[in-house]
Amino acid sequence: MRTINVGDVIGKSKFNMFFLALFLTLLVTLVIDGAEMGLFGTALPVLIESTGISSTVFGVIGTFSQYAMMLGGVIFGMMSDRFGRKISLIMCVVFFSLGTGMFGTANTPAEFAIWRMIGGLGMAGVAPICVALLSEYSPAKNRVTLITMVTAGPPMGMVLAPLLGLLFLPSGAWRTMYFLGFVPLILIIFILKFVPEAMDRLVKGDKKVVGNILKKADPGFVPDPDDEYVTNTSTKPKKAALATLFKDGMLSNTILLWVVFICIVFAITTVNTWLPKLMTDQGYPLTSSLLFTFTYALGALPAIAISGWVTNRLGYKKAIITYLIVTLALVLLMLVKTNAVILYVNLFLVGGGFYGSFGLIYAYTASIYPMTHRGTGVGWAGSIGRFGSSFGPMIGGVLIAANAAMANRFMFLIIACLIALAAICIVYTKEIADARQDKRSTV
């Protein structure tokens, strides 16, 4: 009888069609998730004009949706650890599809808020589950690259949102645009076919299922009915509780990573929500404002694409610090009045900085927690980030309603960058200090 460590088999395998199908399914799910997130900010100028509801009220609706996302990230992250990642991911798709589609039927502030919050519950749950799954089901040598690439899904979706806006909003057809939100329910078919359950659950059940998955991951693996399968963590069931994130020396890192999440998600959400409206207030037509939003989101794609390469050479923490320093400098440049061409270039780079930092911090967070509560760790981090970001739509709405100066509108982004940079630098210096202490202990 052999004892097979499933994590070792998957980690030592080569990238093949099994991993590709899983990666593409998760990526497409995150792309659509990001697109449905981005529709709200994209449609805001038309929503305010066609409904007569003020920017302040829509800012509050955006804030409530962030609270729903915070709750959804926690609920579905913990559900994925306790009841399974696959069923949790399917439930997320159902929530964000129905919430977005039904948003197109809304007429009153209460209806807009309810459907946006229902959609938000599912939107926030998708990313932590996808990252947790890919952290487990990927060859070791491709893992960092695949995780950082899959985190490009939401910004890719954000790129689609303004393109949909250019197609539907000039004619005022925002309801038709939102009705497209029902289409992603088709994703459930692909999730059922290509997404496996977490191994720490499968090894307690049917050995044949585990053997078949390992054979797909490594065609050279030959399963035996007498094989015993184990994971890199204890097979004893553990409660996916918040307290596990603060044990075994993880207290300070968990809190500091939450601070980084709060700041980065605050910045991303604020820009995504109010950039189209901000640009129309500056005198740009709706189509140009949507192109600004498109350019901002487009910058995320190359930034995330190279982030895996940067991480492999610098390590997670140095890569995050580098991205944040560059992003801070670019946001400061936003305070300088320039022509439209330079503004397009700067928005492209700022989008790359924010989304690249977000992808790196997501991947780093997934890497520091063990398999048994990885979904809980990533889910809580993302949800705490949503709490911080919940102030973005509201603050932006108030500043726009008050006709605040451009410098004041961008000051919050600068402060967010500085705090995130300070937090990750503390994590880095703490790691260096711990390493030195360990070295002295061995002498």
C-alpha positions in Angstrom: 0.0 0.0 0.0 1.4 3.4 -1.0 0.8 6.7 0.8 0.4 9.4 -1.9 0.8 13.1 -1.1 -1.6 14.6 -3.5 0.0 18.1 -3.2 3.4 16.6 -4.2 1.9 14.8 -7.3 0.2 18.0 -8.5 3.1 20.3 -7.7 5.6 18.1 -9.6 3.3 17.6 -12.6 3.6 19.5 -15.9 1.1 22.1 -17.2 -1.4 20.2 -19.5 -5.0 20.4 -20.7 -6.4 19.6 -17.3 -4.8 22.7 -15.8 -5.6 24.8 -18.8 -9.3 23.9 -18.7 -9.4 24.8 -15.0 -7.4 28.0 -15.4 -9.6 29.2 -18.3 -12.9 28.4 -16.5 -11.7 30.3 -13.4 -10.4 33.2 -15.6 -13.6 33.6 -17.6 -15.6 33.5 -14.3 -13.5 36.3 -12.9 -13.6 38.3 -16.2 -17.4 38.2 -16.1 -17.4 38.9 -12.4 -15.2 42.0 -13.0 -17.5 43.2 -15.9 -20.5 43.0 -13.7 -18.7 45.0 -11.0 -17.7 47.6 -13.5 -21.2 48.2 -15.0 -22.3 50.3 -12.0 -19.6 53.0 -12.4 -19.9 52.8 -16.2 -23.6 53.5 -16.2 -23.6 56.1 -13.4 -23.7 59.2 -15.6 -26.7 57.9 -17.6 -28.4 56.5 -14.4 -28.2 59.9 -12.7 -29.6 61.6 -15.7 -32.3 59.2 -16.6 -33.6 58.4 -13.1 -33.2 61.9 -11.5 -31.5 60.2 -8.5 -28.6 62.3 -7.1 -24.9 61.3 -7.2 -24.9 61.3 -3.4 -27.7 58.7 -3.3 -25.9 56.5 -5.9 -22.8 56.9 -3.8 -24.6 55.5 -0.8 -26.0 52.7 -3.0 -22.4 52.0 -4.0 -21.3 51.9 -0.4 -24.1 49.5 0.5 -23.0 47.2 -2.3 -19.5 47.2 -0.9 -20.8 46.1 2.5 -22.6 43.3 0.7 -19.3 42.3 -1.0 -17.6 42.4 2.3 -20.2 40.0 3.7 -20.1 37.8 0.6 -16.4 37.4 0.7 -16.5 36.2 4.3 -19.5 33.9 3.9 -18.4 32.2 0.6 -14.7 32.1 1.7 -15.6 30.2 4.9 -18.2 28.1 3.1 -15.6 27.0 0.6 -13.4 25.7 3.4 -16.2 24.0 5.2 -18.7 22.8 2.5 -16.6 22.8 -0.7 -15.1 25.3 -3.1 -17.1 24.0 -6.1 -20.6 24.5 -4.7 -19.6 27.8 -3.2 -18.3 29.1 -6.6 -21.6 28.0 -8.3 -23.6 29.9 -5.6 -21.5 33.0 -6.2 -22.3 32.9 -9.9 -26.0 32.5 -9.2 -26.0 35.5 -6.9 -24.0 37.9 -9.1 -25.9 36.9 -12.3 -29.3 37.4 -10.7 -28.4 40.6 -8.9 -26.9 42.2 -12.0 -29.7 41.1 -14.3 -32.5 42.2 -12.0 -30.7 45.6 -11.5 -32.0 46.4 -15.0 -35.6 46.2 -13.7 -35.1 48.7 -10.8 -36.7 52.1 -10.6 -36.3 53.4 -7.0 -33.2 53.9 -4.9 -34.3 51.0 -2.7 -34.7 48.6 -5.6 -31.3 49.7 -7.0 -29.7 49.1 -3.6 -31.3 45.7 -3.1 -30.3 44.2 -6.4 -26.8 45.7 -6.3 -26.3 44.2 -2.8 -27.5 40.8 -3.9 -25.1 40.9 -6.8 -22.4 42.1 -4.6 -22.7 39.1 -2.3 -21.6 36.8 -5.2 -19.1 39.2 -6.8 -16.8 39.3 -3.8 -16.9 35.6 -3.2 -15.6 34.5 -6.6 -12.0 35.8 -6.4 -10.9 34.1 -3.1 -12.4 30.8 -4.2 -10.7 30.9 -7.6 -7.3 31.9 -6.1 -7.6 29.1 -3.4 -8.4 26.5 -6.1 -5.6 27.6 -8.4 -3.1 27.7 -5.5 -3.9 24.0 -5.0 -4.4 22.8 -8.6 -1.3 24.1 -10.4 2.2 22.8 -11.0 4.7 24.4 -8.5 6.8 26.0 -11.2 3.8 27.7 -12.9 1.8 28.5 -9.7 2.9 32.1 -9.2 2.4 33.0 -12.9 -1.0 31.3 -13.1 -2.3 32.9 -9.9 -1.2 36.4 -10.9 -2.6 35.8 -14.4 -6.0 34.7 -13.1 -6.2 37.8 -10.9 -6.2 39.7 -14.2 -9.8 38.4 -14.7 -11.6 41.3 -12.8 -9.6 44.1 -14.6 -10.2 42.3 -17.9 -13.9 42.5 -17.0 -13.5 46.1 -16.1 -12.2 46.6 -19.6 -15.4 45.1 -21.0 -17.7 47.2 -18.9 -16.9 50.6 -20.7 -17.0 48.8 -24.1 -20.5 47.6 -23.3 -21.3 51.1 -22.2 -20.1 52.5 -25.5 -22.5 50.1 -27.2 -25.6 50.6 -25.1 -25.4 53.9 -23.1 -25.3 56.6 -25.9 -28.9 55.5 -26.8 -29.8 55.3 -23.1 -30.3 51.5 -23.1 -28.8 50.9 -19.7 -31.5 48.4 -18.8 -30.7 46.2 -21.8 -27.0 46.3 -20.8 -27.8 45.1 -17.3 -30.1 42.3 -18.6 -27.0 40.7 -20.1 -26.1 39.9 -16.5 -28.3 36.8 -16.7 -26.1 35.2 -19.4 -23.2 34.1 -17.0 -25.5 31.5 -15.5 -24.2 29.4 -18.4 -20.9 29.3 -16.5 -22.3 26.7 -14.1 -22.1 24.0 -16.8 -18.3 24.6 -17.2 -17.7 24.8 -13.5 -19.4 21.4 -13.0 -17.3 19.9 -15.8 -13.8 21.4 -15.3 -13.5 22.5 -11.7 -12.6 19.8 -9.1 -13.3 20.0 -5.4 -10.5 20.8 -2.9 -8.3 17.8 -2.3 -8.5 18.1 1.5 -12.2 17.1 1.1 -11.7 14.6 -1.7 -9.1 12.5 0.2 -11.7 11.7 2.8 -14.1 10.3 0.2 -13.9 8.2 -2.9 -10.3 7.2 -3.7 -11.3 6.6 -7.3 -12.1 10.3 -7.7 -8.8 11.4 -6.3 -6.9 8.9 -8.4 -8.6 10.1 -11.6 -7.8 13.7 -10.8 -4.2 12.9 -10.1 -4.0 11.0 -13.4 -5.4 14.1 -15.3 -2.8 16.2 -13.5 0.0 13.8 -14.2 -0.7 11.3 -17.0 2.2 9.2 -15.8 0.5 8.6 -12.4 -1.0 5.1 -12.1 -3.6 4.9 -9.3 -4.0 1.8 -7.2 -7.2 0.8 -5.3 -5.0 0.4 -2.2 -3.4 3.8 -2.3 -3.9 6.1 0.7 -4.1 9.7 -0.2 -3.0 12.5 2.1 -2.6 16.3 1.8 0.1 18.6 3.0 -2.1 19.4 6.0 -3.7 17.3 8.6 -6.6 15.2 7.4 -8.5 15.9 10.6 -11.4 18.3 9.9 -10.8 21.8 11.1 -13.3 24.5 11.7 -12.8 27.3 9.2 -12.9 30.0 11.9 -11.6 33.5 12.0 -9.4 32.7 15.0 -7.2 30.4 12.8 -5.9 33.5 11.0 -4.3 34.8 14.1 -2.6 31.7 15.4 0.9 30.2 14.8 2.6 33.6 14.5 0.1 35.0 11.8 -1.4 37.8 14.0 0.7 40.7 12.8 0.8 39.6 9.1 -2.9 39.1 9.0 -3.7 42.5 10.3 -1.1 44.2 8.1 -2.3 42.5 5.0 -5.8 43.6 5.9 -4.6 47.2 5.9 -3.0 46.7 2.5 -6.2 45.2 1.1 -8.3 48.1 2.6 -6.1 50.7 0.9 -5.8 49.1 -2.5 -9.4 48.1 -2.8 -10.5 51.6 -1.6 -8.4 53.2 -4.4 -9.6 50.8 -7.1 -13.3 51.0 -6.1 -13.2 54.8 -5.9 -11.8 55.2 -9.4 -14.0 52.5 -10.9 -17.1 54.1 -9.5 -16.5 57.8 -10.2 -14.1 58.1 -13.1 -16.8 58.3 -15.9 -18.7 60.9 -13.9 -15.5 62.8 -13.0 -14.5 63.1 -16.6 -18.0 64.2 -17.8 -17.9 66.9 -15.1 -14.6 68.1 -16.5 -16.3 68.7 -19.8 -15.5 65.5 -21.7 -18.4 63.8 -23.6 -19.8 60.5 -22.4 -18.0 58.5 -25.0 -14.6 60.0 -24.1 -15.3 59.5 -20.4 -15.9 55.8 -21.0 -12.7 55.6 -23.1 -10.8 57.0 -20.1 -12.3 54.2 -17.9 -11.4 51.7 -20.6 -7.9 52.9 -20.7 -7.5 52.8 -16.9 -8.8 49.2 -16.7 -6.7 48.2 -19.8 -3.5 49.1 -18.0 -4.1 46.3 -15.6 -3.5 43.6 -18.2 0.2 44.1 -18.9 0.9 45.1 -15.3 -0.5 41.8 -14.0 1.0 39.8 -16.9 4.5 40.9 -15.9 3.9 40.7 -12.1 4.5 36.9 -12.1 7.9 37.5 -13.7 8.7 40.4 -11.3 7.7 38.2 -8.3 9.8 35.3 -9.4 12.8 37.6 -9.4 12.1 39.9 -6.4 9.7 37.8 -4.2 6.2 38.8 -3.3 6.9 41.6 -0.8 9.6 43.4 -2.9 7.3 43.2 -5.9 4.4 44.7 -4.0 6.5 47.5 -2.6 7.9 48.3 -6.1 4.4 48.4 -7.6 3.1 50.7 -4.8 6.0 53.1 -5.1 5.5 53.5 -8.9 1.7 53.8 -8.4 2.1 56.6 -5.8 4.3 58.6 -8.2 1.8 58.2 -11.0 -1.1 59.3 -8.8 0.9 62.4 -7.8 1.3 63.2 -11.5 -2.5 63.1 -11.8 -2.5 66.4 -9.9 -0.7 68.1 -12.8 -3.0 69.5 -15.5 -2.0 68.0 -18.8 -3.5 67.4 -22.3 -5.7 64.4 -23.1 -3.0 62.2 -24.6 -0.8 62.4 -21.4 -3.9 61.8 -19.3 -4.7 58.7 -21.2 -1.2 57.4 -20.8 -1.1 58.2 -17.1 -4.5 56.6 -16.5 -3.3 53.5 -18.3 -0.2 53.3 -15.9 -2.2 54.1 -12.8 -4.6 51.3 -13.6 -1.7 49.0 -14.1 -0.2 50.0 -10.7 -3.4 49.6 -8.7 -4.6 46.3 -10.3 -1.0 44.9 -10.4 -0.6 45.6 -6.7 -4.0 44.0 -6.0 -3.2 40.8 -7.9 0.1 40.5 -6.1 -1.3 41.0 -2.6 -4.1 38.4 -3.4 -1.5 35.9 -4.6 0.8 36.5 -1.6 -2.1 36.2 0.9 -3.1 32.8 -0.6 0.5 31.6 -0.3 0.9 32.3 3.5 -2.2 30.3 4.7 -2.4 26.5 4.9 -4.8 24.7 2.7 -7.3 24.0 5.5 -8.2 27.7 5.9 -6.8 29.3 2.8 -10.3 30.2 1.5 -11.1 31.7 4.9 -7.8 33.7 4.9 -8.2 35.1 1.4 -12.0 35.6 1.9 -11.6 37.6 5.0 -8.7 39.7 3.6 -10.8 40.5 0.5 -13.9 41.3 2.7 -12.0 43.6 5.0 -10.7 45.3 1.9 -14.3 45.8 0.8 -15.1 47.4 4.2 -12.4 50.0 3.5 -13.5 50.4 -0.1 -17.1 51.0 1.0 -16.2 54.6 1.9 -14.9 55.2 -1.7 -18.3 55.6 -3.5 -19.7 57.7 -0.7 -16.7 60.0 -0.4 -16.6 60.4 -4.1 -20.3 61.2 -4.4 -20.0 63.9 -1.7 -16.9 65.5 -3.2 -18.5 65.5 -6.7 -21.8 66.9 -5.3 -19.8 69.6 -3.6 -17.7 70.4 -6.7 -14.5 69.8 -4.8 -11.2 70.7 -6.4 -9.4 67.9 -8.3 -6.5 67.9 -5.8 -8.9 67.1 -3.0 -10.5 64.3 -5.0 -7.2 62.6 -5.6 -5.8 63.2 -2.1 -7.6 60.2 -0.7 -5.8 58.0 -3.3 -2.4 59.3 -2.3 -3.1 58.7 1.4 -4.3 55.1 0.6 -1.0 54.4 -1.4 1.1 55.7 1.5 -0.6 53.6 4.1 -0.5 50.4 2.0 3.2 51.0 1.3 3.9 51.5 5.0 2.1 48.3 6.0 3.8 46.0 3.5 7.2 47.5 4.4 6.5 46.5 8.0 5.7 43.0 6.9 9.0 42.9 4.9 11.2 44.3 7.7 9.5 41.9 10.2 10.4 39.0 8.0 14.0 40.2 7.8 14.2 40.5 11.6 12.7 37.0 12.1 15.2 35.5 9.6 18.1 37.2 11.5 16.8 35.9 14.8 16.5 32.3 13.4 20.1 32.6 12.1 21.4 33.6 15.6 19.4 30.7 17.2 21.1 28.2 14.9 24.6 29.5 15.7 
